[in-house]
Amino acid sequence: MVIYRSATFDDVEKLHKLLNDYAAEGLMLPRSRNSIYENLRDYVVAVENNHVIGCGALHFVWDRLAEIRSLAVDPERKTQGIGRKMVELLEAEGIERGVKMFFTLTYQPGFFAKCDYIETAKEKLPQKVWKECVYCPQYPYCNELAFVKTTVDYEPGDIMF
Ligand SMILES: CC(C)(COP(=O)(O)OP(=O)(O)OC[C@H]1O[C@@H](n2cnc3c(N)ncnc32)[C@H](O)[C@@H]1OP(=O)(O)O)[C@@H](O)C(=O)NCCC(=O)NCCS
């Protein structure tokens, strides 16, 4: 049975490997141990038989704005609903804390479309969103796509940055 819970210090090495193996394939941003430790409270993990098989993070960026990021599922456990479940849990936590708009920057448009995210022009996201891009090996030649999901009473343009 897969259990979903907040990440703990004991999970950091597995998170580091999971994220950076995919980063080595150019699928996502690499994350240093420092970054994972500093943002550990952002992460949820999917665990089966005491093994971390997935992770994802909710990162607050600005007023009622949060990023879904560092989402990764063990290669052998993909397409079994684990990624979507983690997105749902991160969104539920965000909504409880007042988030009105979620966004993500991704090379996986099909997955986020399935999670009811809508593609938007990157320029429509606030400049603050790009803060971490300078750490990316692909900067400034990035082909990531921007996707957003808003709560019912919000449109992307409603949030002032
Ligand atoms: C992207 C990722 C997190 C998706 O996790 P997952 O557990 O495999 O996805 P799920 O099983 O929850 O998929 C939910 C739905 O999206 C679909 N889907 C999953 N990955 C997809 C993809 N790459 N393209 C299109 N659709 C996809 C599934 O088929 C499923 O559709 P369904 O509802 O019709 O059955 C996982 O493939 C992964 O770790 N990829 C490598 C790292 C990465 O690119 N992360 C994203 C960084 S933002």
Backbone and ligand atoms as CSV (ligand in chain L), in Angstrom:
chain,resi,resn,atom,element,x,y,z
A,1,MET,N,N,0.831,-1.200,0.000
A,1,MET,CA,C,0.000,0.000,0.000
A,1,MET,C,C,0.872,1.260,0.000
A,2,VAL,N,N,0.481,2.208,-0.804
A,2,VAL,CA,C,1.256,3.456,-0.871
A,2,VAL,C,C,0.726,4.430,0.190
A,3,ILE,N,N,1.659,4.952,0.979
A,3,ILE,CA,C,1.314,5.940,2.012
A,3,ILE,C,C,1.873,7.294,1.580
A,4,TYR,N,N,1.105,8.331,1.804
A,4,TYR,CA,C,1.551,9.696,1.475
A,4,TYR,C,C,1.722,10.453,2.787
A,5,ARG,N,N,2.877,11.099,2.928
A,5,ARG,CA,C,3.129,11.832,4.174
A,5,ARG,C,C,4.104,12.964,3.912
A,6,SER,N,N,4.272,13.840,4.891
A,6,SER,CA,C,5.271,14.900,4.795
A,6,SER,C,C,6.659,14.274,4.809
A,7,ALA,N,N,7.580,14.928,4.112
A,7,ALA,CA,C,8.955,14.412,4.080
A,7,ALA,C,C,9.653,14.684,5.409
A,8,THR,N,N,10.586,13.810,5.740
A,8,THR,CA,C,11.382,13.977,6.957
A,8,THR,C,C,12.869,13.989,6.571
A,9,PHE,N,N,13.707,14.278,7.546
A,9,PHE,CA,C,15.147,14.294,7.281
A,9,PHE,C,C,15.631,12.956,6.711
A,10,ASP,N,N,15.020,11.877,7.170
A,10,ASP,CA,C,15.455,10.558,6.696
A,10,ASP,C,C,15.208,10.345,5.206
A,11,ASP,N,N,14.350,11.168,4.615
A,11,ASP,CA,C,14.002,10.993,3.198
A,11,ASP,C,C,14.952,11.737,2.260
A,12,VAL,N,N,15.799,12.591,2.816
A,12,VAL,CA,C,16.529,13.537,1.961
A,12,VAL,C,C,17.406,12.848,0.916
A,13,GLU,N,N,18.127,11.801,1.313
A,13,GLU,CA,C,19.014,11.152,0.331
A,13,GLU,C,C,18.222,10.559,-0.833
A,14,LYS,N,N,17.078,9.959,-0.518
A,14,LYS,CA,C,16.265,9.383,-1.591
A,14,LYS,C,C,15.686,10.492,-2.485
A,15,LEU,N,N,15.244,11.577,-1.869
A,15,LEU,CA,C,14.730,12.697,-2.662
A,15,LEU,C,C,15.831,13.222,-3.579
A,16,HIS,N,N,17.016,13.367,-3.011
A,16,HIS,CA,C,18.151,13.893,-3.784
A,16,HIS,C,C,18.412,12.995,-5.000
A,17,LYS,N,N,18.387,11.691,-4.802
A,17,LYS,CA,C,18.641,10.786,-5.921
A,17,LYS,C,C,17.508,10.812,-6.951
A,18,LEU,N,N,16.295,10.727,-6.453
A,18,LEU,CA,C,15.130,10.706,-7.353
A,18,LEU,C,C,15.119,11.949,-8.250
A,19,LEU,N,N,15.282,13.098,-7.636
A,19,LEU,CA,C,15.203,14.350,-8.389
A,19,LEU,C,C,16.389,14.510,-9.336
A,20,ASN,N,N,17.568,14.168,-8.850
A,20,ASN,CA,C,18.743,14.436,-9.677
A,20,ASN,C,C,18.959,13.388,-10.761
A,21,ASP,N,N,18.437,12.184,-10.574
A,21,ASP,CA,C,18.470,11.219,-11.687
A,21,ASP,C,C,17.634,11.744,-12.853
A,22,TYR,N,N,16.461,12.286,-12.532
A,22,TYR,CA,C,15.631,12.859,-13.608
A,22,TYR,C,C,16.258,14.149,-14.147
A,23,ALA,N,N,16.885,14.907,-13.273
A,23,ALA,CA,C,17.535,16.144,-13.731
A,23,ALA,C,C,18.645,15.811,-14.722
A,24,ALA,N,N,19.347,14.702,-14.473
A,24,ALA,CA,C,20.432,14.302,-15.380
A,24,ALA,C,C,19.888,13.979,-16.771
A,25,GLU,N,N,18.624,13.605,-16.826
A,25,GLU,CA,C,17.983,13.351,-18.126
A,25,GLU,C,C,17.418,14.636,-18.725
A,26,GLY,N,N,17.580,15.739,-18.012
A,26,GLY,CA,C,17.081,17.020,-18.499
A,26,GLY,C,C,15.589,17.210,-18.295
A,27,LEU,N,N,14.984,16.386,-17.432
A,27,LEU,CA,C,13.527,16.446,-17.259
A,27,LEU,C,C,13.090,17.444,-16.192
A,28,MET,N,N,13.996,17.779,-15.308
A,28,MET,CA,C,13.630,18.709,-14.240
A,28,MET,C,C,14.876,19.400,-13.706
A,29,LEU,N,N,14.634,20.391,-12.864
A,29,LEU,CA,C,15.723,21.163,-12.286
A,29,LEU,C,C,16.481,20.310,-11.264
A,30,PRO,N,N,17.805,20.325,-11.289
A,30,PRO,CA,C,18.527,19.620,-10.219
A,30,PRO,C,C,18.283,20.307,-8.878
A,31,ARG,N,N,18.362,19.544,-7.818
A,31,ARG,CA,C,18.201,20.112,-6.466
A,31,ARG,C,C,19.376,19.678,-5.599
A,32,SER,N,N,20.022,20.620,-4.987
A,32,SER,CA,C,21.132,20.304,-4.079
A,32,SER,C,C,20.563,19.800,-2.754
A,33,ARG,N,N,21.411,19.122,-1.985
A,33,ARG,CA,C,20.967,18.728,-0.647
A,33,ARG,C,C,20.586,19.966,0.163
A,34,ASN,N,N,21.370,21.007,-0.016
A,34,ASN,CA,C,21.070,22.251,0.706
A,34,ASN,C,C,19.659,22.731,0.400
A,35,SER,N,N,19.315,22.729,-0.876
A,35,SER,CA,C,17.977,23.178,-1.275
A,35,SER,C,C,16.899,22.254,-0.691
A,36,ILE,N,N,17.165,20.941,-0.717
A,36,ILE,CA,C,16.152,20.010,-0.190
A,36,ILE,C,C,15.981,20.205,1.320
A,37,TYR,N,N,17.087,20.319,2.035
A,37,TYR,CA,C,16.969,20.537,3.483
A,37,TYR,C,C,16.219,21.838,3.786
A,38,GLU,N,N,16.603,22.894,3.077
A,38,GLU,CA,C,15.994,24.195,3.389
A,38,GLU,C,C,14.502,24.239,3.078
A,39,ASN,N,N,14.111,23.419,2.103
A,39,ASN,CA,C,12.695,23.426,1.691
A,39,ASN,C,C,11.973,22.144,2.067
A,40,LEU,N,N,12.526,21.420,3.033
A,40,LEU,CA,C,11.983,20.098,3.357
A,40,LEU,C,C,10.495,20.134,3.721
A,41,ARG,N,N,10.087,21.232,4.333
A,41,ARG,CA,C,8.667,21.333,4.709
A,41,ARG,C,C,7.748,21.436,3.501
A,42,ASP,N,N,8.306,21.742,2.338
A,42,ASP,CA,C,7.483,21.815,1.126
A,42,ASP,C,C,7.079,20.438,0.593
A,43,TYR,N,N,7.845,19.420,0.960
A,43,TYR,CA,C,7.735,18.134,0.259
A,43,TYR,C,C,6.730,17.164,0.894
A,44,VAL,N,N,6.010,16.469,0.003
A,44,VAL,CA,C,5.331,15.245,0.406
A,44,VAL,C,C,6.061,14.084,-0.270
A,45,VAL,N,N,5.971,12.920,0.335
A,45,VAL,CA,C,6.555,11.736,-0.285
A,45,VAL,C,C,5.506,10.630,-0.360
A,46,ALA,N,N,5.676,9.794,-1.363
A,46,ALA,CA,C,4.882,8.570,-1.474
A,46,ALA,C,C,5.794,7.433,-1.037
A,47,VAL,N,N,5.310,6.621,-0.124
A,47,VAL,CA,C,6.150,5.587,0.483
A,47,VAL,C,C,5.441,4.233,0.386
A,48,GLU,N,N,6.226,3.243,0.011
A,48,GLU,CA,C,5.694,1.879,-0.023
A,48,GLU,C,C,6.735,0.956,0.608
A,49,ASN,N,N,6.321,0.153,1.545
A,49,ASN,CA,C,7.248,-0.746,2.255
A,49,ASN,C,C,8.495,0.002,2.736
A,50,ASN,N,N,8.279,1.164,3.278
A,50,ASN,CA,C,9.371,2.002,3.800
A,50,ASN,C,C,10.310,2.562,2.736
A,51,HIS,N,N,9.956,2.420,1.455
A,51,HIS,CA,C,10.780,2.997,0.394
A,51,HIS,C,C,10.053,4.187,-0.218
A,52,VAL,N,N,10.788,5.281,-0.377
A,52,VAL,CA,C,10.209,6.454,-1.030
A,52,VAL,C,C,10.133,6.169,-2.527
A,53,ILE,N,N,8.925,6.246,-3.069
A,53,ILE,CA,C,8.755,5.968,-4.506
A,53,ILE,C,C,8.254,7.200,-5.257
A,54,GLY,N,N,8.107,8.306,-4.539
A,54,GLY,CA,C,7.688,9.523,-5.223
A,54,GLY,C,C,7.804,10.719,-4.304
A,55,CYS,N,N,7.884,11.886,-4.931
A,55,CYS,CA,C,7.924,13.102,-4.124
A,55,CYS,C,C,7.355,14.266,-4.929
A,56,GLY,N,N,6.984,15.295,-4.212
A,56,GLY,CA,C,6.493,16.511,-4.849
A,56,GLY,C,C,6.520,17.621,-3.819
A,57,ALA,N,N,6.548,18.865,-4.305
A,57,ALA,CA,C,6.667,19.975,-3.369
A,57,ALA,C,C,5.703,21.101,-3.725
A,58,LEU,N,N,5.267,21.777,-2.673
A,58,LEU,CA,C,4.431,22.975,-2.804
A,58,LEU,C,C,5.246,24.132,-2.258
A,59,HIS,N,N,5.535,25.090,-3.124
A,59,HIS,CA,C,6.410,26.186,-2.714
A,59,HIS,C,C,5.674,27.514,-2.846
A,60,PHE,N,N,5.516,28.202,-1.714
A,60,PHE,CA,C,4.834,29.502,-1.758
A,60,PHE,C,C,5.758,30.537,-2.400
A,61,VAL,N,N,5.181,31.331,-3.298
A,61,VAL,CA,C,5.986,32.273,-4.068
A,61,VAL,C,C,5.589,33.714,-3.795
A,62,TRP,N,N,4.279,33.944,-3.684
A,62,TRP,CA,C,3.791,35.307,-3.478
A,62,TRP,C,C,2.402,35.200,-2.905
A,63,ASP,N,N,1.742,36.334,-2.798
A,63,ASP,CA,C,0.420,36.360,-2.200
A,63,ASP,C,C,-0.536,35.386,-2.891
A,64,ARG,N,N,-0.915,34.359,-2.203
A,64,ARG,CA,C,-1.874,33.363,-2.692
A,64,ARG,C,C,-1.406,32.604,-3.946
A,65,LEU,N,N,-0.117,32.658,-4.181
A,65,LEU,CA,C,0.473,32.027,-5.364
A,65,LEU,C,C,1.481,30.965,-4.927
A,66,ALA,N,N,1.355,29.776,-5.471
A,66,ALA,CA,C,2.269,28.691,-5.082
A,66,ALA,C,C,2.645,27.848,-6.297
A,67,GLU,N,N,3.850,27.339,-6.233
A,67,GLU,CA,C,4.363,26.490,-7.309
A,67,GLU,C,C,4.298,25.020,-6.895
A,68,ILE,N,N,3.836,24.201,-7.820
A,68,ILE,CA,C,3.970,22.749,-7.660
A,68,ILE,C,C,5.275,22.383,-8.355
A,69,ARG,N,N,6.211,21.799,-7.608
A,69,ARG,CA,C,7.506,21.545,-8.234
A,69,ARG,C,C,8.148,20.265,-7.668
A,70,SER,N,N,9.284,19.936,-8.250
A,70,SER,CA,C,10.040,18.758,-7.804
A,70,SER,C,C,9.151,17.522,-7.693
A,71,LEU,N,N,8.343,17.333,-8.705
A,71,LEU,CA,C,7.428,16.192,-8.713
A,71,LEU,C,C,8.100,15.038,-9.449
A,72,ALA,N,N,8.253,13.924,-8.788
A,72,ALA,CA,C,8.936,12.789,-9.415
A,72,ALA,C,C,8.416,11.484,-8.842
A,73,VAL,N,N,8.248,10.545,-9.743
A,73,VAL,CA,C,7.798,9.202,-9.342
A,73,VAL,C,C,8.853,8.202,-9.823
A,74,ASP,N,N,9.197,7.256,-8.977
A,74,ASP,CA,C,10.159,6.217,-9.326
A,74,ASP,C,C,9.824,5.654,-10.713
A,75,PRO,N,N,10.842,5.525,-11.573
A,75,PRO,CA,C,10.575,5.072,-12.952
A,75,PRO,C,C,9.734,3.802,-13.025
A,76,GLU,N,N,9.901,2.913,-12.061
A,76,GLU,CA,C,9.146,1.642,-12.108
A,76,GLU,C,C,7.712,1.784,-11.611
A,77,ARG,N,N,7.382,2.950,-11.074
A,77,ARG,CA,C,6.030,3.129,-10.529
A,77,ARG,C,C,5.230,4.231,-11.224
A,78,LYS,N,N,5.712,4.637,-12.412
A,78,LYS,CA,C,4.995,5.685,-13.149
A,78,LYS,C,C,3.642,5.178,-13.650
A,79,THR,N,N,2.785,6.142,-13.962
A,79,THR,CA,C,1.436,5.912,-14.522
A,79,THR,C,C,0.575,4.957,-13.688
A,80,GLN,N,N,0.743,5.057,-12.383
A,80,GLN,CA,C,-0.123,4.282,-11.473
A,80,GLN,C,C,-0.883,5.223,-10.543
A,81,GLY,N,N,-0.946,6.488,-10.936
A,81,GLY,CA,C,-1.746,7.446,-10.167
A,81,GLY,C,C,-1.012,8.125,-9.020
A,82,ILE,N,N,0.262,7.810,-8.850
A,82,ILE,CA,C,0.996,8.350,-7.697
A,82,ILE,C,C,1.286,9.850,-7.879
A,83,GLY,N,N,1.676,10.229,-9.096
A,83,GLY,CA,C,1.951,11.651,-9.359
A,83,GLY,C,C,0.709,12.497,-9.137
A,84,ARG,N,N,-0.409,12.044,-9.683
A,84,ARG,CA,C,-1.649,12.825,-9.528
A,84,ARG,C,C,-2.059,12.924,-8.056
A,85,LYS,N,N,-1.909,11.837,-7.331
A,85,LYS,CA,C,-2.292,11.860,-5.917
A,85,LYS,C,C,-1.446,12.886,-5.152
A,86,MET,N,N,-0.173,12.953,-5.452
A,86,MET,CA,C,0.677,13.927,-4.754
A,86,MET,C,C,0.276,15.353,-5.123
A,87,VAL,N,N,-0.040,15.587,-6.396
A,87,VAL,CA,C,-0.498,16.926,-6.795
A,87,VAL,C,C,-1.770,17.286,-6.025
A,88,GLU,N,N,-2.692,16.336,-5.925
A,88,GLU,CA,C,-3.949,16.597,-5.198
A,88,GLU,C,C,-3.680,16.945,-3.735
A,89,LEU,N,N,-2.766,16.221,-3.123
A,89,LEU,CA,C,-2.458,16.491,-1.707
A,89,LEU,C,C,-1.799,17.862,-1.536
A,90,LEU,N,N,-0.894,18.195,-2.445
A,90,LEU,CA,C,-0.226,19.500,-2.358
A,90,LEU,C,C,-1.235,20.624,-2.571
A,91,GLU,N,N,-2.140,20.425,-3.515
A,91,GLU,CA,C,-3.170,21.446,-3.759
A,91,GLU,C,C,-4.090,21.593,-2.536
A,92,ALA,N,N,-4.442,20.483,-1.948
A,92,ALA,CA,C,-5.342,20.552,-0.785
A,92,ALA,C,C,-4.685,21.340,0.340
A,93,GLU,N,N,-3.401,21.092,0.544
A,93,GLU,CA,C,-2.703,21.856,1.585
A,93,GLU,C,C,-2.644,23.334,1.214
A,94,GLY,N,N,-2.366,23.615,-0.058
A,94,GLY,CA,C,-2.289,25.011,-0.499
A,94,GLY,C,C,-3.614,25.726,-0.311
A,95,ILE,N,N,-4.692,25.065,-0.698
A,95,ILE,CA,C,-6.024,25.695,-0.577
A,95,ILE,C,C,-6.348,25.971,0.884
A,96,GLU,N,N,-6.004,25.017,1.732
A,96,GLU,CA,C,-6.243,25.208,3.167
A,96,GLU,C,C,-5.496,26.436,3.691
A,97,ARG,N,N,-4.362,26.730,3.090
A,97,ARG,CA,C,-3.554,27.872,3.536
A,97,ARG,C,C,-3.844,29.138,2.744
A,98,GLY,N,N,-4.812,29.080,1.818
A,98,GLY,CA,C,-5.245,30.298,1.141
A,98,GLY,C,C,-4.727,30.498,-0.263
A,99,VAL,N,N,-4.045,29.501,-0.807
A,99,VAL,CA,C,-3.547,29.652,-2.185
A,99,VAL,C,C,-4.731,29.749,-3.150
A,100,LYS,N,N,-4.622,30.682,-4.090
A,100,LYS,CA,C,-5.668,30.844,-5.107
A,100,LYS,C,C,-5.185,30.443,-6.490
A,101,MET,N,N,-3.867,30.455,-6.667
A,101,MET,CA,C,-3.350,30.043,-7.973
A,101,MET,C,C,-2.105,29.182,-7.810
A,102,PHE,N,N,-2.158,28.018,-8.463
A,102,PHE,CA,C,-1.013,27.119,-8.521
A,102,PHE,C,C,-0.415,27.232,-9.918
A,103,PHE,N,N,0.900,27.148,-9.986
A,103,PHE,CA,C,1.518,27.082,-11.311
A,103,PHE,C,C,2.628,26.049,-11.284
A,104,THR,N,N,3.038,25.650,-12.477
A,104,THR,CA,C,4.175,24.753,-12.583
A,104,THR,C,C,4.893,25.034,-13.878
A,105,LEU,N,N,6.179,24.770,-13.896
A,105,LEU,CA,C,6.990,24.884,-15.106
A,105,LEU,C,C,7.466,23.478,-15.412
A,106,THR,N,N,7.173,22.990,-16.593
A,106,THR,CA,C,7.326,21.548,-16.793
A,106,THR,C,C,7.606,21.165,-18.234
A,107,TYR,N,N,8.173,19.974,-18.384
A,107,TYR,CA,C,8.286,19.335,-19.705
A,107,TYR,C,C,7.231,18.246,-19.846
A,108,GLN,N,N,6.302,18.175,-18.925
A,108,GLN,CA,C,5.280,17.124,-18.941
A,108,GLN,C,C,3.877,17.731,-19.086
A,109,PRO,N,N,3.616,18.386,-20.239
A,109,PRO,CA,C,2.306,19.043,-20.382
A,109,PRO,C,C,1.141,18.078,-20.281
A,110,GLY,N,N,1.321,16.848,-20.809
A,110,GLY,CA,C,0.212,15.897,-20.804
A,110,GLY,C,C,-0.229,15.543,-19.402
A,111,PHE,N,N,0.749,15.367,-18.523
A,111,PHE,CA,C,0.411,15.013,-17.145
A,111,PHE,C,C,-0.342,16.153,-16.470
A,112,PHE,N,N,0.153,17.370,-16.607
A,112,PHE,CA,C,-0.520,18.481,-15.912
A,112,PHE,C,C,-1.883,18.793,-16.530
A,113,ALA,N,N,-2.022,18.553,-17.820
A,113,ALA,CA,C,-3.361,18.708,-18.417
A,113,ALA,C,C,-4.332,17.722,-17.769
A,114,LYS,N,N,-3.845,16.504,-17.525
A,114,LYS,CA,C,-4.691,15.507,-16.853
A,114,LYS,C,C,-5.051,15.924,-15.429
A,115,CYS,N,N,-4.204,16.760,-14.833
A,115,CYS,CA,C,-4.479,17.259,-13.473
A,115,CYS,C,C,-5.261,18.575,-13.526
A,116,ASP,N,N,-5.829,18.879,-14.699
A,116,ASP,CA,C,-6.683,20.069,-14.885
A,116,ASP,C,C,-5.921,21.385,-14.820
A,117,TYR,N,N,-4.645,21.360,-15.199
A,117,TYR,CA,C,-3.890,22.602,-15.342
A,117,TYR,C,C,-4.040,23.095,-16.775
A,118,ILE,N,N,-3.958,24.419,-16.918
A,118,ILE,CA,C,-4.132,25.039,-18.231
A,118,ILE,C,C,-2.825,25.714,-18.625
A,119,GLU,N,N,-2.418,25.477,-19.869
A,119,GLU,CA,C,-1.170,26.094,-20.314
A,119,GLU,C,C,-1.350,27.603,-20.450
A,120,THR,N,N,-0.328,28.334,-20.058
A,120,THR,CA,C,-0.368,29.779,-20.188
A,120,THR,C,C,0.973,30.261,-20.706
A,121,ALA,N,N,0.995,31.489,-21.227
A,121,ALA,CA,C,2.264,32.045,-21.692
A,121,ALA,C,C,3.161,32.303,-20.485
A,122,LYS,N,N,4.419,31.934,-20.610
A,122,LYS,CA,C,5.334,32.108,-19.482
A,122,LYS,C,C,5.399,33.564,-19.030
A,123,GLU,N,N,5.256,34.468,-19.989
A,123,GLU,CA,C,5.357,35.893,-19.669
A,123,GLU,C,C,4.230,36.345,-18.747
A,124,LYS,N,N,3.158,35.559,-18.677
A,124,LYS,CA,C,2.036,35.954,-17.808
A,124,LYS,C,C,2.329,35.669,-16.337
A,125,LEU,N,N,3.355,34.850,-16.092
A,125,LEU,CA,C,3.721,34.585,-14.700
A,125,LEU,C,C,4.598,35.731,-14.192
A,126,PRO,N,N,4.544,35.994,-12.907
A,126,PRO,CA,C,5.330,37.110,-12.364
A,126,PRO,C,C,6.826,36.846,-12.463
A,127,GLN,N,N,7.598,37.918,-12.587
A,127,GLN,CA,C,9.052,37.771,-12.733
A,127,GLN,C,C,9.662,37.019,-11.560
A,128,LYS,N,N,9.045,37.146,-10.398
A,128,LYS,CA,C,9.580,36.484,-9.211
A,128,LYS,C,C,9.702,34.965,-9.407
A,129,VAL,N,N,8.828,34.449,-10.255
A,129,VAL,CA,C,8.814,33.023,-10.538
A,129,VAL,C,C,10.158,32.554,-11.098
A,130,TRP,N,N,10.873,33.444,-11.785
A,130,TRP,CA,C,12.091,33.053,-12.507
A,130,TRP,C,C,13.337,33.126,-11.638
A,131,LYS,N,N,13.156,33.435,-10.374
A,131,LYS,CA,C,14.284,33.615,-9.468
A,131,LYS,C,C,15.280,32.461,-9.518
A,132,GLU,N,N,14.741,31.227,-9.589
A,132,GLU,CA,C,15.613,30.063,-9.491
A,132,GLU,C,C,16.170,29.621,-10.833
A,133,CYS,N,N,15.688,30.269,-11.914
A,133,CYS,CA,C,16.098,29.805,-13.243
A,133,CYS,C,C,17.601,29.937,-13.460
A,134,VAL,N,N,18.210,30.929,-12.833
A,134,VAL,CA,C,19.643,31.125,-13.036
A,134,VAL,C,C,20.453,29.926,-12.541
A,135,TYR,N,N,19.860,29.099,-11.676
A,135,TYR,CA,C,20.573,27.918,-11.180
A,135,TYR,C,C,20.440,26.720,-12.121
A,136,CYS,N,N,19.609,26.863,-13.120
A,136,CYS,CA,C,19.329,25.734,-14.006
A,136,CYS,C,C,20.392,25.652,-15.098
A,137,PRO,N,N,20.892,24.434,-15.370
A,137,PRO,CA,C,21.899,24.282,-16.420
A,137,PRO,C,C,21.381,24.739,-17.786
A,138,GLN,N,N,20.063,24.721,-17.958
A,138,GLN,CA,C,19.522,25.066,-19.274
A,138,GLN,C,C,19.296,26.568,-19.450
A,139,TYR,N,N,19.442,27.319,-18.381
A,139,TYR,CA,C,19.238,28.768,-18.457
A,139,TYR,C,C,20.246,29.389,-19.402
A,140,PRO,N,N,19.907,30.303,-20.301
A,140,PRO,CA,C,18.580,30.874,-20.498
A,140,PRO,C,C,17.796,30.215,-21.626
A,141,TYR,N,N,18.236,29.016,-22.072
A,141,TYR,CA,C,17.579,28.384,-23.222
A,141,TYR,C,C,16.596,27.329,-22.741
A,142,CYS,N,N,15.572,27.775,-22.050
A,142,CYS,CA,C,14.644,26.854,-21.407
A,142,CYS,C,C,13.395,26.664,-22.256
A,143,ASN,N,N,13.007,25.400,-22.385
A,143,ASN,CA,C,11.782,25.116,-23.145
A,143,ASN,C,C,10.636,24.667,-22.259
A,144,GLU,N,N,10.765,24.871,-20.962
A,144,GLU,CA,C,9.694,24.439,-20.074
A,144,GLU,C,C,8.402,25.205,-20.396
A,145,LEU,N,N,7.312,24.530,-20.152
A,145,LEU,CA,C,6.009,25.139,-20.392
A,145,LEU,C,C,5.389,25.545,-19.062
A,146,ALA,N,N,4.617,26.624,-19.097
A,146,ALA,CA,C,3.959,27.115,-17.879
A,146,ALA,C,C,2.507,26.648,-17.863
A,147,PHE,N,N,2.109,26.096,-16.728
A,147,PHE,CA,C,0.728,25.660,-16.541
A,147,PHE,C,C,0.194,26.259,-15.244
A,148,VAL,N,N,-1.073,26.625,-15.255
A,148,VAL,CA,C,-1.674,27.178,-14.043
A,148,VAL,C,C,-3.002,26.493,-13.738
A,149,LYS,N,N,-3.362,26.587,-12.477
A,149,LYS,CA,C,-4.682,26.117,-12.027
A,149,LYS,C,C,-5.147,27.112,-10.972
A,150,THR,N,N,-6.319,27.650,-11.164
A,150,THR,CA,C,-6.800,28.648,-10.212
A,150,THR,C,C,-8.042,28.120,-9.514
A,151,THR,N,N,-8.293,28.638,-8.321
A,151,THR,CA,C,-9.548,28.296,-7.664
A,151,THR,C,C,-10.663,29.041,-8.385
A,152,VAL,N,N,-11.899,28.609,-8.202
A,152,VAL,CA,C,-12.997,29.028,-9.079
A,152,VAL,C,C,-13.131,30.531,-9.291
A,153,ASP,N,N,-12.872,31.315,-8.264
A,153,ASP,CA,C,-13.149,32.737,-8.391
A,153,ASP,C,C,-11.927,33.545,-8.844
A,154,TYR,N,N,-10.926,32.869,-9.346
A,154,TYR,CA,C,-9.711,33.582,-9.737
A,154,TYR,C,C,-9.303,33.290,-11.169
A,155,GLU,N,N,-8.834,34.305,-11.859
A,155,GLU,CA,C,-8.207,34.157,-13.156
A,155,GLU,C,C,-6.744,34.551,-12.965
A,156,PRO,N,N,-5.821,34.023,-13.796
A,156,PRO,CA,C,-4.407,34.351,-13.607
A,156,PRO,C,C,-4.154,35.846,-13.467
A,157,GLY,N,N,-4.835,36.677,-14.252
A,157,GLY,CA,C,-4.579,38.109,-14.215
A,157,GLY,C,C,-5.075,38.798,-12.960
A,158,ASP,N,N,-5.841,38.099,-12.126
A,158,ASP,CA,C,-6.410,38.729,-10.932
A,158,ASP,C,C,-5.387,38.959,-9.828
A,159,ILE,N,N,-4.294,38.217,-9.883
A,159,ILE,CA,C,-3.310,38.364,-8.822
A,159,ILE,C,C,-2.266,39.388,-9.262
A,160,MET,N,N,-2.075,40.392,-8.455
A,160,MET,CA,C,-1.143,41.472,-8.804
A,160,MET,C,C,0.236,41.153,-8.220
A,161,PHE,N,N,1.250,41.311,-9.040
A,161,PHE,CA,C,2.588,40.976,-8.562
A,161,PHE,C,C,3.469,42.205,-8.515
L,1,LIG,C1,C,5.408,13.371,-14.457
L,1,LIG,C2,C,5.259,12.297,-13.383
L,1,LIG,C3,C,5.493,12.916,-12.023
L,1,LIG,C4,C,3.826,11.747,-13.476
L,1,LIG,O1,O,3.622,10.845,-12.388
L,1,LIG,P1,P,2.790,9.491,-12.584
L,1,LIG,O2,O,2.595,8.865,-11.281
L,1,LIG,O3,O,3.475,8.683,-13.630
L,1,LIG,O4,O,1.433,10.049,-13.184
L,1,LIG,P2,P,-0.069,9.496,-12.891
L,1,LIG,O5,O,-0.053,8.015,-12.980
L,1,LIG,O6,O,-0.592,10.094,-11.653
L,1,LIG,O7,O,-0.822,10.086,-14.158
L,1,LIG,C5,C,-2.052,10.800,-14.118
L,1,LIG,C6,C,-2.565,10.867,-15.540
L,1,LIG,O8,O,-1.599,11.545,-16.364
L,1,LIG,C7,C,-1.157,10.679,-17.415
L,1,LIG,N1,N,0.272,10.921,-17.606
L,1,LIG,C8,C,1.273,10.628,-16.740
L,1,LIG,N2,N,2.448,11.040,-17.247
L,1,LIG,C9,C,2.170,11.577,-18.453
L,1,LIG,C10,C,2.973,12.180,-19.466
L,1,LIG,N3,N,4.303,12.297,-19.327
L,1,LIG,N4,N,2.350,12.635,-20.577
L,1,LIG,C11,C,1.002,12.515,-20.727
L,1,LIG,N5,N,0.190,11.979,-19.781
L,1,LIG,C12,C,0.780,11.513,-18.678
L,1,LIG,C13,C,-1.458,9.274,-16.934
L,1,LIG,O9,O,-1.598,8.383,-18.005
L,1,LIG,C14,C,-2.747,9.487,-16.186
L,1,LIG,O10,O,-3.797,9.602,-17.109
L,1,LIG,P3,P,-5.257,8.915,-16.849
L,1,LIG,O11,O,-5.918,9.741,-15.780
L,1,LIG,O12,O,-5.948,9.006,-18.162
L,1,LIG,O13,O,-4.997,7.532,-16.394
L,1,LIG,C15,C,6.228,11.116,-13.622
L,1,LIG,O14,O,6.050,10.633,-14.931
L,1,LIG,C16,C,7.688,11.491,-13.438
L,1,LIG,O15,O,8.237,11.353,-12.363
L,1,LIG,N6,N,8.334,11.960,-14.529
L,1,LIG,C17,C,9.755,12.305,-14.499
L,1,LIG,C18,C,10.001,13.563,-13.710
L,1,LIG,C19,C,9.245,14.740,-14.277
L,1,LIG,O16,O,9.264,15.005,-15.470
L,1,LIG,N7,N,8.568,15.459,-13.384
L,1,LIG,C20,C,7.783,16.623,-13.704
L,1,LIG,C21,C,8.540,17.823,-13.319
L,1,LIG,S1,S,7.457,19.201,-13.158
